[in-house]
Amino acid sequence: MLSLSIGWGIRGNYGHEFGAMMPGMFAAIAVSLLSGRADWRQRVLFFAFFGALGWGFGGSISYMPTMAYTQSGQWATQVYGWVTVFVVGFLWAGMGGAGTAYAAVESRERITALFRPLCFVMAAWAVEYILQANRGDFRQRDPLYWLDSQWMSANWTLAGLFVWELWDRRLRRTQWLAVCAAAGAAVGWIVQTALQATGMAQSLVNLLVRPQGDLSAINPATGRPFDPNDLVTNWPQLFINLGPHFGWFIGLMLGIAFFFLWFGKWRSGSSLILYITLGSYIVFLLGPVLLTPLFSSVGGFRMTPPRGDSWANIVGCFAGMMIYMRRNGLKPVGYAAVVAGVIGGLGFMAAQLAKILLITPGNPAFSQNPLWLRQWQHWHSANWHNIAVEQGVGLLYGLAIVLAMAMLANRLKPPAAEPPIRYWTAAFSVFFLLVVLLYVNLVKNVPDWTRVYGTHAALPSTMKAPLFPAIELSALAWFNITFLLMGLCLVAILWAHHRRPLAIVPPGWVGRGQFLYLIFLWAILIGNWEKALPGFQEQRLATEWVMMVNGLIVTFLLLYFGRDDETAPPPSMTAFQPVVRRALRIAVAGIVVGMFGFTAVHHALYHGKPDGFGGRNLRFGPDADWRVRPTLKNKAHS
């Protein structure tokens, strides 16, 4: 719990998928080392790797509006807000629990096999990361922009999978790829031509395409209704730009997809990635895209319009993961995901309620008494928000992992025998965590170091090389060069250790897990401190300093309790279903209490008015966000 709390507090400063991977890694290592199970300890690197990937899924979801909904003072929005808070927490912890549980349940042979297609997918992700490095504040103008979702990430994942499939089959039957592609393009062209000839094309456009906003609403900036051409739609601009080429292009893509789905073998666990990716596509298309025209009066079938709809992608990922686990004899992974998701959803709701209660003292919306306001002025300036909502919810997310994995630890029998660990998969995991994951987070420090605070920046924006004044590079370039050298150094160390064990690497898996945990922990804690240091004020003590103290505590706990001679009793229970059913009943009761009870608490305190914190996001009514603040092409993306 403390591991995930620290990581979640740091995640608040780095954000998104890469930030969310860090707490997942910490919690998974802690579970592995302190479980007392030798089979789990031997997989500590896999726990770290898949725990990080699992928690990374939720990092793409827009969750701040859901919290603001619960504080809006509008009954309908607040009731809806508590449900969405649960959904976000469920998805985040559910996928995180699935990743952690997968490392415990799946056979080692199949886990190591999965690394091969994963390498191809991660190579595709690396290309996507580089191409998106310079995305600006007007990404909605990009022809590929589609409700600010993760559909392009799904495309890149499929691209990596398709290349893997071709390589794994040694290019067999590739002649059919050209046939399927050509046939798909021909059918697509014929269909579009027929629709245009019969006049049905425009009717389909009118039926399926909707501007994402209220055309009757007044734009506060102009005093006139919003320009329909300035609004995004529920389809990407690319489809409009293709014009007469739309049919054959989409047919070509579908033909290629058909080839891989019909002829693909999807070995080495690549079908797991395929299930997750196709689930992401299907739910996104069925929900925010195709159902939106039916719900135009309330802003579409969208969770937090006009914010992004990655929630639908992650719902699909969760569904695809559950189907795969059920079909491949891995039901315990699904059970753990549900239990973790329920506790995570309820934990997020509890943390949000705590925030509402904690902002009440000294809140001008509650009372205008000057003496009372002055007494609580320091309280509101102390950045306790990070402790309550970031580190606090991280603690509860950690509880979700503790209980889900405890359920597995008490029921899963250790494998009778497992094949030797393939060194390259262990080395790949270490490299990914200590180089890739650290880099994609710490590289975000550079803008803070070079930003001018007052009259001074902590780091020059450009610097000349020592002894060679003709070489002048940006601070980012120097950072990248340094990390590249660190990566090469680690590769050399891993190679040398494989050739002849190095004395610095502990011989036992508990020691190795502790070594990895503490290196990453203190690297990111110090990096997180350095990110805040240029503009540091006393308010940051509630975040950076508190996390440093928690880091000291967790360092002691990990070293003191993580011992090779500490073993757990053998599993004594077998049934999962009663625990899952109980969790689902608790989930339903918790959602109902949150919808009405927590909303009633807010109304009792603020009498139907907003509490003044977190903005006033509204989902319903004439002032709903999607009506008065839609995503505009000529305005920076929010």
C-alpha positions in Angstrom: 0.0 0.0 0.0 2.8 2.4 0.9 4.6 1.5 -2.3 1.6 2.4 -4.5 1.0 5.5 -2.4 4.5 6.9 -3.0 4.4 6.0 -6.7 0.9 7.6 -7.1 2.1 10.8 -5.5 5.0 10.9 -8.0 2.6 10.0 -10.8 0.7 13.2 -10.0 3.8 15.2 -11.1 4.5 13.2 -14.3 1.1 12.0 -15.4 -0.4 9.8 -18.0 0.6 6.2 -18.8 4.3 6.4 -18.1 3.7 8.0 -14.7 1.1 5.4 -13.7 3.5 2.5 -14.5 5.8 3.5 -11.6 3.4 2.8 -8.7 2.4 -0.4 -10.4 6.0 -1.6 -10.5 6.6 -0.7 -6.9 3.5 -2.5 -5.6 4.1 -5.6 -7.7 7.7 -6.0 -6.4 6.5 -5.6 -2.9 3.8 -8.3 -3.4 6.3 -10.6 -4.9 9.0 -10.2 -2.2 6.7 -10.2 0.9 4.3 -12.9 -0.3 6.5 -15.6 1.3 6.1 -17.7 -1.9 9.3 -18.9 -3.5 7.6 -19.2 -6.9 6.5 -15.6 -6.8 9.9 -14.3 -5.7 11.6 -16.1 -8.6 9.3 -14.1 -10.9 9.9 -10.7 -9.2 11.2 -9.2 -12.5 8.0 -10.3 -14.3 5.9 -9.0 -11.4 7.6 -5.6 -11.9 7.3 -5.6 -15.6 3.7 -6.7 -16.0 2.6 -4.8 -12.9 3.9 -1.6 -14.5 2.2 -2.3 -17.9 -1.1 -3.1 -16.2 -1.3 0.1 -14.2 -0.2 2.1 -17.3 -3.5 1.4 -19.1 -5.5 3.8 -16.9 -3.1 6.6 -17.3 -4.8 7.7 -20.5 -8.2 8.2 -18.9 -9.5 11.8 -18.3 -10.4 11.6 -14.6 -10.2 15.2 -13.2 -13.7 16.2 -14.6 -15.2 13.2 -12.9 -14.0 14.5 -9.5 -15.2 18.0 -10.3 -18.6 16.7 -11.2 -19.0 15.5 -7.6 -18.3 19.0 -6.3 -20.5 20.9 -8.8 -23.6 21.3 -6.6 -25.9 20.1 -9.4 -27.7 16.9 -8.4 -27.7 15.2 -11.7 -24.1 15.9 -12.4 -23.0 14.9 -8.9 -24.9 11.6 -9.0 -23.4 10.9 -12.4 -20.0 12.0 -11.2 -19.8 9.5 -8.4 -20.5 6.7 -10.8 -17.8 7.8 -13.2 -15.3 8.2 -10.3 -16.0 4.5 -9.5 -15.6 3.5 -13.2 -12.2 5.3 -13.5 -11.0 3.7 -10.2 -12.3 0.3 -11.3 -10.6 0.4 -14.7 -7.3 1.7 -13.3 -7.0 -0.8 -10.5 -8.7 -3.6 -12.5 -6.1 -3.5 -15.3 -3.3 -3.0 -12.7 -4.5 -6.0 -10.8 -4.7 -8.0 -14.0 -1.1 -7.2 -14.9 0.2 -8.1 -11.4 -1.9 -11.3 -11.2 -0.8 -12.4 -14.7 2.8 -12.6 -13.5 1.7 -14.9 -10.7 -0.8 -17.1 -12.6 0.6 -17.7 -16.1 3.2 -20.4 -16.6 6.8 -19.2 -16.9 7.2 -20.7 -20.3 4.2 -18.7 -21.7 5.3 -15.6 -20.0 8.8 -15.7 -21.5 7.3 -16.5 -24.9 5.1 -13.4 -24.7 8.2 -11.2 -24.6 8.9 -11.9 -28.3 5.8 -10.3 -29.7 6.0 -7.6 -27.0 9.4 -6.6 -28.4 7.7 -5.9 -31.8 4.8 -4.0 -30.1 7.2 -1.9 -28.0 9.2 -1.0 -31.0 6.0 0.3 -32.6 5.2 2.2 -29.4 8.7 3.7 -29.6 8.0 5.0 -33.1 4.7 6.5 -31.9 6.4 8.1 -28.9 8.9 9.8 -31.2 6.3 11.0 -33.7 4.1 12.4 -30.9 7.0 14.2 -29.1 6.2 17.6 -30.6 2.4 17.5 -30.3 1.3 21.1 -29.6 -1.7 22.7 -27.9 -3.8 22.3 -31.1 -3.7 18.6 -31.6 -7.4 18.7 -32.5 -6.3 20.0 -35.9 -4.4 16.8 -36.6 -6.4 14.8 -39.2 -5.8 11.7 -37.0 -7.4 13.3 -33.9 -10.4 11.2 -32.9 -12.2 12.3 -29.7 -8.7 12.6 -28.0 -8.8 8.8 -27.7 -6.1 6.0 -27.9 -7.1 4.8 -31.3 -3.7 5.6 -32.8 -2.0 3.7 -30.0 -4.2 0.7 -30.9 -3.2 1.2 -34.6 0.5 1.1 -33.6 0.0 -1.9 -31.5 -1.7 -3.8 -34.4 1.2 -2.7 -36.7 3.7 -4.2 -34.3 1.6 -7.4 -34.0 1.3 -7.7 -37.8 5.0 -7.4 -38.3 5.5 -10.0 -35.5 3.0 -12.3 -37.2 4.8 -12.0 -40.5 8.2 -12.7 -38.9 6.9 -15.6 -36.8 5.5 -17.3 -39.8 8.6 -16.6 -41.9 6.5 -14.7 -44.5 4.5 -17.7 -45.4 1.3 -17.1 -47.5 2.2 -13.4 -47.8 1.0 -13.6 -51.4 -2.5 -13.7 -49.9 -1.8 -10.4 -48.1 -1.7 -8.6 -51.5 -4.8 -10.4 -52.6 -6.8 -9.5 -49.5 -5.6 -5.9 -49.6 -6.5 -5.5 -53.3 -9.9 -7.2 -52.8 -10.6 -5.0 -49.8 -9.7 -1.8 -51.7 -11.9 -2.9 -54.7 -14.9 -3.7 -52.5 -14.5 -0.4 -50.6 -14.3 1.6 -53.9 -17.4 -0.2 -55.2 -19.4 0.4 -52.0 -18.6 4.1 -51.9 -19.3 4.5 -55.6 -22.7 2.8 -55.2 -23.6 4.9 -52.2 -22.8 8.1 -54.0 -24.7 7.0 -57.1 -27.8 6.3 -55.1 -27.5 9.4 -53.0 -27.2 7.3 -49.8 -23.7 8.6 -48.9 -24.9 11.9 -47.7 -27.7 10.3 -45.7 -25.2 8.1 -43.9 -23.0 11.1 -43.1 -26.0 12.9 -41.7 -27.0 9.9 -39.7 -23.6 9.0 -38.3 -21.7 12.3 -38.0 -22.3 14.9 -35.3 -20.5 18.1 -34.3 -19.3 17.7 -30.7 -21.1 20.7 -29.2 -24.4 22.5 -29.1 -24.9 24.5 -32.3 -27.5 26.7 -30.5 -25.2 27.6 -27.6 -23.5 31.0 -27.5 -19.8 31.1 -27.7 -18.7 33.4 -24.7 -15.7 34.6 -26.7 -17.7 35.9 -29.7 -21.3 36.4 -28.4 -22.6 34.3 -31.3 -23.4 30.6 -31.8 -20.5 28.3 -32.3 -19.3 27.9 -35.8 -20.0 24.3 -36.9 -16.8 24.2 -39.0 -14.8 25.0 -35.8 -16.1 22.0 -33.9 -14.7 18.6 -34.1 -17.0 15.7 -34.9 -17.3 12.1 -33.6 -15.1 11.0 -36.6 -11.5 12.0 -37.4 -10.9 14.7 -40.0 -8.9 12.2 -42.0 -12.1 10.5 -43.2 -13.4 13.8 -44.5 -10.1 14.7 -46.1 -10.0 11.4 -48.0 -13.1 12.3 -49.9 -13.5 10.1 -53.0 -10.6 8.0 -51.8 -12.3 7.0 -48.5 -13.9 3.8 -49.8 -10.8 2.1 -51.3 -8.5 3.3 -48.4 -10.8 1.9 -45.7 -11.3 -1.2 -47.7 -7.6 -1.6 -48.1 -7.1 -1.4 -44.3 -9.9 -3.9 -43.7 -8.5 -6.3 -46.3 -5.1 -6.3 -44.6 -6.8 -6.8 -41.2 -8.8 -9.7 -42.7 -5.7 -11.4 -43.9 -4.1 -11.4 -40.4 -7.3 -12.4 -38.6 -8.0 -15.3 -41.1 -4.4 -16.6 -41.6 -2.8 -15.4 -38.3 -1.6 -18.0 -35.9 -1.0 -15.6 -33.0 1.5 -17.7 -31.2 3.7 -17.0 -28.2 0.9 -15.2 -26.3 0.5 -12.5 -29.0 -3.3 -13.3 -29.0 -3.5 -11.7 -25.5 -2.3 -8.4 -27.0 -4.7 -8.9 -30.0 -7.7 -9.5 -27.7 -6.9 -6.3 -25.7 -6.4 -4.2 -28.8 -9.5 -5.4 -30.6 -11.5 -4.8 -27.4 -10.2 -1.3 -27.3 -11.4 -0.7 -30.9 -14.8 -2.3 -30.6 -15.9 -0.5 -27.4 -14.7 2.8 -28.7 -16.5 2.5 -32.0 -19.7 1.2 -30.5 -19.8 3.8 -27.7 -18.4 7.3 -28.2 -18.5 7.0 -32.0 -21.6 5.2 -33.2 -23.9 5.8 -30.2 -23.1 9.5 -29.9 -25.7 10.5 -32.5 -28.4 8.8 -30.4 -27.3 10.9 -27.3 -26.7 14.2 -29.0 -29.0 16.0 -26.6 -26.7 15.2 -23.7 -23.3 15.6 -25.5 -23.1 12.1 -26.9 -22.3 8.7 -25.4 -19.2 10.1 -23.8 -18.0 10.1 -20.1 -16.6 13.6 -19.7 -17.2 15.6 -22.9 -15.5 17.5 -24.3 -12.5 15.7 -22.7 -11.1 12.6 -24.3 -12.8 9.2 -24.6 -9.9 6.9 -23.7 -12.2 5.5 -21.0 -13.9 3.5 -23.8 -10.6 2.2 -25.1 -9.7 1.0 -21.6 -13.2 -0.6 -21.1 -12.5 -2.5 -24.3 -9.0 -3.5 -23.1 -10.5 -4.8 -19.8 -13.2 -6.8 -21.7 -10.7 -8.2 -24.1 -8.4 -9.2 -21.3 -11.2 -10.9 -19.4 -12.3 -12.9 -22.5 -8.7 -14.0 -23.2 -8.1 -15.1 -19.6 -11.4 -17.1 -19.6 -10.6 -18.9 -22.9 -7.0 -19.7 -21.9 -7.4 -21.2 -18.5 -6.4 -18.1 -16.6 -9.6 -17.3 -14.8 -7.8 -16.4 -11.5 -6.3 -13.4 -13.4 -9.8 -12.2 -14.2 -11.0 -12.8 -10.6 -8.1 -10.8 -9.3 -8.8 -8.0 -11.8 -12.5 -7.8 -10.6 -11.6 -7.7 -6.9 -8.9 -5.1 -7.4 -11.1 -3.1 -9.6 -14.0 -3.0 -7.1 -11.7 -2.0 -4.2 -10.0 0.5 -6.5 -13.3 2.1 -7.6 -14.6 2.3 -4.0 -11.2 3.6 -2.9 -11.3 6.4 -5.4 -14.8 7.3 -4.2 -13.6 7.3 -0.6 -10.6 9.6 -1.4 -12.9 12.0 -3.2 -15.3 12.2 -0.3 -12.3 12.8 2.0 -11.3 15.7 -0.3 -14.8 17.2 -0.1 -14.7 17.1 3.7 -11.1 18.4 4.0 -11.8 21.5 1.9 -14.7 22.5 4.1 -12.7 24.2 7.0 -11.9 27.7 5.9 -13.8 27.4 2.6 -15.3 30.8 1.6 -18.2 28.9 0.0 -19.0 27.5 3.4 -18.6 30.7 5.5 -17.4 34.3 4.9 -16.3 34.8 8.6 -12.9 36.7 8.2 -11.4 35.2 11.4 -12.4 31.7 10.4 -10.9 32.2 6.9 -7.6 33.5 8.4 -7.4 30.5 10.8 -7.5 28.1 7.9 -5.5 30.0 5.4 -2.3 28.0 5.9 -4.3 24.8 5.7 -5.5 25.6 2.2 -2.0 26.6 1.1 -0.3 23.5 2.3 -1.0 21.3 -0.8 -2.7 18.7 1.2 -4.6 17.8 -2.0 -1.7 15.6 -3.0 -1.6 13.8 0.3 -5.4 13.1 0.3 -6.2 12.6 -3.4 -2.9 11.5 -4.9 -1.0 9.7 -2.1 -4.2 8.8 -0.3 -5.9 7.2 -3.2 -2.6 5.4 -4.0 -2.8 3.9 -0.5 -6.3 2.6 -1.3 -5.2 1.4 -4.7 -2.4 -0.5 -2.9 -5.0 -2.1 -0.7 -6.8 -3.3 -3.9 -3.6 -5.1 -5.0 -3.0 -6.5 -1.5 -6.4 -8.1 -1.2 -6.5 -9.3 -4.8 -3.1 -10.9 -4.6 -3.7 -12.3 -1.1 -6.8 -14.1 -2.6 -4.5 -15.7 -5.2 -1.7 -16.5 -2.7 -4.2 -18.4 -0.5 -5.6 -20.4 -3.5 -3.1 -20.9 -6.2 -0.9 -24.0 -5.9 2.8 -23.5 -6.7 3.8 -25.1 -10.1 5.3 -28.6 -9.9 8.2 -27.7 -12.0 9.2 -24.7 -14.2 11.7 -24.3 -17.0 14.9 -22.3 -16.3 14.5 -18.5 -16.6 15.6 -17.2 -20.0 18.1 -14.6 -19.2 17.3 -12.3 -22.0 13.7 -11.8 -20.7 15.0 -10.9 -17.3 17.5 -8.5 -18.8 14.9 -7.0 -21.0 12.7 -6.3 -17.9 15.5 -4.7 -16.0 16.4 -2.5 -19.0 12.8 -1.5 -19.6 12.3 -0.4 -16.0 15.7 1.2 -15.2 16.2 2.9 -18.5 13.1 3.2 -20.6 10.6 3.8 -17.8 12.9 6.2 -15.9 13.7 8.1 -19.1 10.1 8.7 -20.3 9.3 10.2 -16.9 12.5 12.1 -16.0 12.8 13.7 -19.4 9.8 15.7 -18.4 12.1 17.5 -15.9 14.0 19.3 -18.6 11.3 21.9 -19.3 11.1 22.7 -15.6 14.8 23.1 -15.3 15.0 25.5 -18.3 11.9 27.5 -17.4 12.7 31.0 -16.1 11.4 31.6 -12.6 11.6 35.3 -11.9 14.9 36.2 -13.6 16.7 32.9 -13.4 16.5 29.4 -14.8 18.0 26.4 -13.1 19.6 25.2 -16.3 20.5 27.1 -19.5 18.4 26.2 -22.5 21.6 25.5 -24.6 25.1 24.5 -23.5 28.5 24.1 -25.3 30.5 20.9 -25.0 33.5 20.9 -22.7 36.7 21.9 -24.7 34.7 22.0 -28.0 32.9 25.4 -28.2 31.7 24.6 -31.8 29.4 21.9 -30.4 26.3 23.6 -28.8 23.3 21.5 -27.9 20.0 22.0 -26.2 19.5 20.9 -22.6 17.2 18.2 -23.9 19.9 16.9 -26.2 22.4 16.7 -23.4 19.8 14.9 -21.3 19.2 12.4 -24.1 22.9 11.8 -24.6 23.4 11.1 -20.9 20.5 8.7 -20.8 21.7 6.9 -23.9 25.1 6.4 -22.2 23.4 5.1 -19.1 21.4 2.6 -21.2 24.6 1.4 -23.0 26.3 1.1 -19.6 23.4 -1.0 -18.2 23.4 -3.2 -21.3 27.2 -3.8 -20.8 26.6 -4.7 -17.1 23.8 -7.1 -17.9 26.0 -8.8 -20.6 28.9 -9.0 -18.2 26.7 -10.5 -15.5 25.4 -13.1 -17.8 29.0 -14.1 -18.8 30.2 -14.1 -15.2 28.0 -13.1 -12.2 29.0 -9.8 -10.8 29.5 -9.4 -7.0 27.2 -6.4 -6.8 24.2 -8.4 -7.9 22.6 -10.4 -5.0 22.5 -14.1 -5.5 18.9 -14.6 -4.2 15.7 -13.3 -5.8 14.7 -11.4 -2.7 17.9 -9.4 -2.8 17.6 -8.8 -6.5 14.1 -7.6 -6.2 15.1 -5.2 -3.3 18.0 -4.0 -5.4 15.8 -3.1 -8.4 13.1 -1.6 -6.1 15.5 0.7 -4.2 17.5 1.8 -7.3 14.3 2.9 -9.1 12.7 4.3 -5.9 15.5 6.7 -5.0 16.2 7.6 -8.6 12.6 8.7 -9.1 12.3 10.3 -5.7 15.4 12.4 -6.3 14.3 13.1 -9.9 10.9 14.2 -8.6 12.5 16.5 -6.1 14.7 18.0 -8.8 11.6 18.6 -11.0 10.0 20.8 -8.3 13.3 22.4 -7.0 13.5 25.4 -9.5 10.2 26.8 -8.3 10.1 25.1 -4.8 7.9 26.7 -2.1 6.8 25.5 1.3 3.6 24.1 -0.3 5.8 21.4 -1.9 6.7 20.0 1.5 3.4 18.2 1.5 4.4 16.4 -1.7 8.1 16.0 -2.2 9.1 16.0 1.5 6.3 13.7 2.5 7.2 11.3 -0.3 10.8 11.3 0.8 9.8 10.4 4.3 7.6 7.6 3.1 10.4 6.5 0.9 12.6 6.1 4.0 9.8 4.1 5.7 9.2 1.8 2.8 13.0 1.2 2.4 13.2 0.0 6.0 10.0 -2.2 5.7 11.2 -3.8 2.4 14.6 -4.6 3.8 13.5 -5.7 7.2 10.5 -7.9 6.2 11.8 -9.1 2.8 13.9 -12.1 3.9 14.7 -15.3 2.2 13.8 -17.4 5.2 10.3 -15.9 5.5 7.9 -18.3 3.9 4.1 -18.4 3.7 2.0 -21.5 4.6 0.8 -23.5 1.6 -2.5 -22.5 -0.1 -5.4 -23.9 1.9 -8.5 -22.6 -0.1 -9.6 -23.2 -3.6 -12.8 -21.3 -4.4 -12.6 -17.9 -6.0 -16.3 -17.3 -6.9 -17.6 -16.5 -3.4 -15.0 -13.8 -3.0 -15.8 -12.3 -6.4 -19.5 -12.4 -5.8 -19.0 -10.7 -2.4 -16.9 -8.0 -4.1 -19.6 -7.3 -6.7 -22.3 -7.0 -4.1 -20.1 -4.5 -2.2 -19.5 -2.6 -5.4 -23.2 -2.2 -6.1 -23.9 -1.1 -2.5 -20.9 1.3 -2.6 -22.0 2.9 -5.9 -25.5 3.5 -4.5 -24.2 5.0 -1.3 -21.8 7.2 -3.3 -24.4 8.3 -5.8 -27.0 9.5 -3.2 -25.3 9.5 0.2 -22.1 11.3 -0.8 -24.1 13.7 -2.9 -26.4 14.4 0.0 -23.3 15.1 2.2 -22.1 17.8 -0.3 -25.6 19.4 -0.5 -25.8 19.4 3.3 -22.6 21.4 3.5 -23.0 23.7 0.5 -26.7 23.7 -0.1 -26.6 22.9 -3.8 -23.8 25.3 -4.6 -20.3 24.5 -5.9 -17.7 24.2 -3.2 -15.2 26.5 -5.1 -12.5 23.9 -5.6 -11.5 22.1 -8.8 -13.6 24.3 -11.1 -17.2 23.7 -11.9 -17.5 21.0 -14.5 -21.1 20.2 -15.4 -22.2 17.1 -17.3 -25.9 18.2 -17.7 -28.0 21.3 -18.1 -27.7 24.4 -20.2 -24.2 25.2 -18.8 -22.8 21.7 -19.4 -19.1 21.7 -20.4 -19.8 20.2 -23.8 -22.2 23.1 -24.5 -20.3 26.1 -23.3 -16.7 24.9 -23.6 -16.5 22.5 -26.6 -13.2 21.6 -28.2 -12.6 24.2 -30.9 -10.1 24.0 -33.7 -9.0 27.6 -33.3 -8.5 27.3 -29.5 -5.8 25.5 -27.6 -6.9 22.1 -26.5 -7.8 21.8 -22.8 
